[in-house]
Amino acid sequence: MQVIKRAKGDASEIVPASVPEKDIKEEVTKRNAKAGYTTRYGECPYRTKIQSRGFGESKINVWPRDKHGNLIGD
């Protein structure tokens, strides 16, 4: 919406005032998709959902170590 306001401006210098807002939105979406910022439907091209590792405590260090951090049995 902000892009449309900037494009039209106060004096309609870039986009004529007679152009419907729907056409401007379609053109903005098409150009953003071509540049790779969005899909052709105006959606984000990559996942935005945070993926968790699962339930419970994560086991980062599964090798047995002593209290100094050295591997046991090494």
C-alpha positions as CSV (number, residue, x, y, z in Angstrom):
1,M,0.0,0.0,0.0
2,Q,2.9,2.3,0.8
3,V,4.4,1.6,-2.6
4,I,1.3,2.7,-4.3
5,K,1.2,6.0,-2.3
6,R,4.8,6.7,-3.2
7,A,4.3,5.8,-6.9
8,K,1.3,8.1,-7.2
9,G,2.7,10.9,-5.1
10,D,1.0,14.2,-4.6
11,A,1.0,15.3,-8.3
12,S,0.7,11.8,-9.8
13,E,4.0,12.3,-11.6
14,I,5.0,8.6,-11.9
15,V,1.6,7.0,-12.3
16,P,-1.4,8.8,-13.7
17,A,-4.3,9.3,-11.3
18,S,-6.7,7.6,-13.8
19,V,-4.9,4.2,-13.3
20,P,-6.9,1.9,-11.0
21,E,-5.2,0.8,-7.7
22,K,-5.8,-2.9,-8.7
23,D,-3.7,-2.5,-11.8
24,I,-0.9,-0.8,-9.8
25,K,-0.9,-3.7,-7.2
26,E,-0.7,-6.3,-10.0
27,E,2.3,-4.5,-11.6
28,V,4.1,-4.1,-8.3
29,T,3.6,-7.8,-7.5
30,K,4.8,-8.8,-11.0
31,R,7.9,-6.7,-10.8
32,N,8.7,-8.0,-7.2
33,A,8.3,-11.6,-8.4
34,K,10.6,-11.0,-11.4
35,A,13.2,-9.5,-9.1
36,G,12.8,-12.5,-6.7
37,Y,11.5,-10.7,-3.7
38,T,8.1,-12.5,-3.8
39,T,6.3,-15.2,-5.6
40,R,3.9,-14.3,-8.4
41,Y,1.1,-14.4,-5.9
42,G,2.9,-11.8,-3.6
43,E,4.0,-14.3,-1.0
44,C,7.4,-14.7,0.6
45,P,9.6,-17.0,-1.5
46,Y,11.1,-18.8,1.5
47,R,9.8,-20.2,4.7
48,T,9.2,-17.8,7.5
49,K,8.0,-20.3,10.1
50,I,10.5,-21.1,12.8
51,Q,11.3,-24.8,12.7
52,S,11.9,-26.4,16.1
53,R,14.2,-29.3,16.7
54,G,11.5,-31.4,18.4
55,F,10.2,-32.0,21.9
56,G,12.3,-32.2,25.0
57,E,15.9,-31.5,25.7
58,S,18.2,-31.5,22.6
59,K,21.2,-33.7,22.7
60,I,24.0,-31.6,21.3
61,N,26.9,-33.5,22.7
62,V,26.1,-37.3,22.8
63,W,29.7,-38.4,23.4
64,P,30.5,-39.2,27.0
65,R,32.9,-36.6,28.5
66,D,34.5,-36.1,31.9
67,K,34.0,-32.9,34.0
68,H,36.9,-31.2,32.1
69,G,35.3,-31.8,28.7
70,N,37.6,-34.5,27.6
71,L,36.3,-37.6,25.9
72,I,36.1,-40.6,28.1
73,G,38.0,-43.6,26.8
74,D,40.2,-41.6,24.5
